Amino acid sequence: MTSAIVIVAEHAEGRIKPVTYEVIAFARKLQRHTSSSPISILLLADEVENPAQELADRCGLDVTAMRIPAMQSYNGELYVQVLAEFLADMHPAFVCTAHTSQGQDYAPALAVKLSAACITGVGDLIGQGKETAFARPTYGGKVIAHLQPTSPTAVITVQPGIHNAAAKPGNTKGNVTILTPSAQNRRSRSLGIKQADADTARIGDASVIVAAGRGIGEEDNLDNIRQLAALFAKSAVAGSRIVCDLGWLGYPCQVGVTGTTVSPQLYIACGISGAVQHVMGMQGSEFIVAINKDPSAAIFQVADIGIVEDLNAFIPEFIRVYNSEKGGQNG
Ligand SMILES: Cc1cc2nc3c(=O)[nH]c(=O)nc-3n(C[C@H](O)[C@H](O)[C@H](O)COP(=O)(O)OP(=O)(O)OC[C@H]3O[C@@H](n4cnc5c(N)ncnc54)[C@H](O)[C@@H]3O)c2cc1C
């Protein structure tokens, strides 16, 4: 048994997903808490060279890249097979991955194969050394559970949007090792991954998110939200669950515990009450602006700027003034 920490990288279309860098920041924190050593990264893909090098250069950590020609897109069965075989010999203390749909898909099965604990949706760490525990929001964030693994290995999924993807310490570059394990999917094969509309799919990567709540009143008023979002580069439109349940936006746009967790530079909540299930998904945003006509709305408790206004009057006026002062250029 080693005290090593292993990170399983998430990637798409040949690029490392930003959430992987958040998991690396979490792993560095775990290393400090538990005095574990060292941290290394595993990457599974059919084409591994470019993403593996990107990781090693950017993080300064060693990367073991597993080339799996049979896996043109994510396949949970192959992940479990290849990771379990590799990690069974390595005996790491912690295997960390993102609490995304992928991580949630394979982490429990991997833990079973390794006879390991599986602690999912981890937000933070408490305690030091052997007393280190994993803090996980539960009951929609109303309480925080503290969990300690009792097995030598623990598989951990890390909640996105909480840990800042920190810069690497120093100028060191990691080494890349490429392996070609024999792996075959026996029970399922991936037919590919289809992206949702560009408008809605990328809220996890957006720098600015303009989110609509039921307070927008009706679907047609989404135009205001889209126009506001269009003022910013790298922006996306998102919504509360009610807005998605009503069919005004697709579910890939939903922010919250049962949607996506986001941490953009700027989050503008429009007509959103601030229910805990929504706030759990956006409270890691760097700067939060809330527009709500109710001055006692809970969303103002997490907002850096609160605007008590009717949004259907405020947003068009804001856009008009912005365009007249900035000449309508993207900010
Ligand atoms: C198990 C579970 C999981 C859930 N998961 C999620 C989740 O992932 N994401 C999520 O969002 N919700 C989730 N919910 C639902 C959540 O509890 C709330 O019901 C939901 O977030 C409320 O959406 P809202 O803020 O858009 O609507 P409302 O609560 O109806 O709030 C509308 C707000 O708009 C304001 N408003 C109205 N008109 C105007 C106007 N003209 N101008 C300005 N402000 C105005 C009102 O003052 C009010 O504050 C979940 C619930 C459960 C039970």
PDBQT file of the ligand as one rigid body, heavy atoms in Angstrom, charges set to zero:
ROOT
HETATM    1  C1  LIG A 401     -34.614  17.548  -4.660  1.00  0.00    +0.000 C 
HETATM    2  C2  LIG A 401     -34.677  18.920  -5.298  1.00  0.00    +0.000 A 
HETATM    3  C3  LIG A 401     -33.688  19.271  -6.186  1.00  0.00    +0.000 A 
HETATM    4  C4  LIG A 401     -33.719  20.534  -6.793  1.00  0.00    +0.000 A 
HETATM    5  N1  LIG A 401     -32.721  20.876  -7.655  1.00  0.00    +0.000 NA
HETATM    6  C5  LIG A 401     -32.703  22.123  -8.163  1.00  0.00    +0.000 A 
HETATM    7  C6  LIG A 401     -31.637  22.559  -9.030  1.00  0.00    +0.000 A 
HETATM    8  O1  LIG A 401     -30.705  21.806  -9.345  1.00  0.00    +0.000 OA
HETATM    9  N2  LIG A 401     -31.673  23.824  -9.499  1.00  0.00    +0.000 N 
HETATM   10  C7  LIG A 401     -32.668  24.716  -9.182  1.00  0.00    +0.000 A 
HETATM   11  O2  LIG A 401     -32.611  25.851  -9.658  1.00  0.00    +0.000 OA
HETATM   12  N3  LIG A 401     -33.684  24.329  -8.396  1.00  0.00    +0.000 NA
HETATM   13  C8  LIG A 401     -33.737  23.066  -7.893  1.00  0.00    +0.000 A 
HETATM   14  N4  LIG A 401     -34.769  22.686  -7.117  1.00  0.00    +0.000 N 
HETATM   15  C9  LIG A 401     -35.930  23.609  -7.007  1.00  0.00    +0.000 C 
HETATM   16  C10 LIG A 401     -35.709  24.706  -5.982  1.00  0.00    +0.000 C 
HETATM   17  O3  LIG A 401     -36.076  24.243  -4.694  1.00  0.00    +0.000 OA
HETATM   18  C11 LIG A 401     -36.561  25.936  -6.324  1.00  0.00    +0.000 C 
HETATM   19  O4  LIG A 401     -37.913  25.550  -6.417  1.00  0.00    +0.000 OA
HETATM   20  C12 LIG A 401     -36.161  26.625  -7.613  1.00  0.00    +0.000 C 
HETATM   21  O5  LIG A 401     -34.766  26.854  -7.645  1.00  0.00    +0.000 OA
HETATM   22  C13 LIG A 401     -36.885  27.960  -7.709  1.00  0.00    +0.000 C 
HETATM   23  O6  LIG A 401     -36.671  28.508  -8.988  1.00  0.00    +0.000 OA
HETATM   24  P1  LIG A 401     -36.784  30.071  -9.211  1.00  0.00    +0.000 P 
HETATM   25  O7  LIG A 401     -35.899  30.775  -8.241  1.00  0.00    +0.000 OA
HETATM   26  O8  LIG A 401     -36.584  30.294 -10.666  1.00  0.00    +0.000 OA
HETATM   27  O9  LIG A 401     -38.338  30.348  -8.935  1.00  0.00    +0.000 OA
HETATM   28  P2  LIG A 401     -39.068  30.983  -7.702  1.00  0.00    +0.000 P 
HETATM   29  O10 LIG A 401     -38.679  30.345  -6.430  1.00  0.00    +0.000 OA
HETATM   30  O11 LIG A 401     -40.510  30.997  -8.051  1.00  0.00    +0.000 OA
HETATM   31  O12 LIG A 401     -38.520  32.484  -7.627  1.00  0.00    +0.000 OA
HETATM   32  C14 LIG A 401     -38.802  33.462  -8.565  1.00  0.00    +0.000 C 
HETATM   33  C15 LIG A 401     -38.160  34.759  -8.073  1.00  0.00    +0.000 C 
HETATM   34  O13 LIG A 401     -38.346  35.741  -9.053  1.00  0.00    +0.000 OA
HETATM   35  C16 LIG A 401     -38.642  36.976  -8.413  1.00  0.00    +0.000 C 
HETATM   36  N5  LIG A 401     -39.408  37.769  -9.381  1.00  0.00    +0.000 N 
HETATM   37  C17 LIG A 401     -40.688  37.544  -9.824  1.00  0.00    +0.000 A 
HETATM   38  N6  LIG A 401     -41.006  38.444 -10.780  1.00  0.00    +0.000 NA
HETATM   39  C18 LIG A 401     -39.923  39.267 -10.912  1.00  0.00    +0.000 A 
HETATM   40  C19 LIG A 401     -39.656  40.397 -11.731  1.00  0.00    +0.000 A 
HETATM   41  N7  LIG A 401     -40.536  40.847 -12.632  1.00  0.00    +0.000 N 
HETATM   42  N8  LIG A 401     -38.434  40.992 -11.614  1.00  0.00    +0.000 NA
HETATM   43  C20 LIG A 401     -37.505  40.530 -10.718  1.00  0.00    +0.000 A 
HETATM   44  N9  LIG A 401     -37.721  39.464  -9.926  1.00  0.00    +0.000 NA
HETATM   45  C21 LIG A 401     -38.906  38.837 -10.021  1.00  0.00    +0.000 A 
HETATM   46  C22 LIG A 401     -39.441  36.594  -7.188  1.00  0.00    +0.000 C 
HETATM   47  O14 LIG A 401     -39.336  37.615  -6.201  1.00  0.00    +0.000 OA
HETATM   48  C23 LIG A 401     -38.773  35.288  -6.768  1.00  0.00    +0.000 C 
HETATM   49  O15 LIG A 401     -37.741  35.536  -5.840  1.00  0.00    +0.000 OA
HETATM   50  C24 LIG A 401     -34.773  21.443  -6.496  1.00  0.00    +0.000 A 
HETATM   51  C25 LIG A 401     -35.749  21.056  -5.582  1.00  0.00    +0.000 A 
HETATM   52  C26 LIG A 401     -35.718  19.829  -4.995  1.00  0.00    +0.000 A 
HETATM   53  C27 LIG A 401     -36.779  19.457  -4.003  1.00  0.00    +0.000 C 
ENDROOT
TORSDOF 0
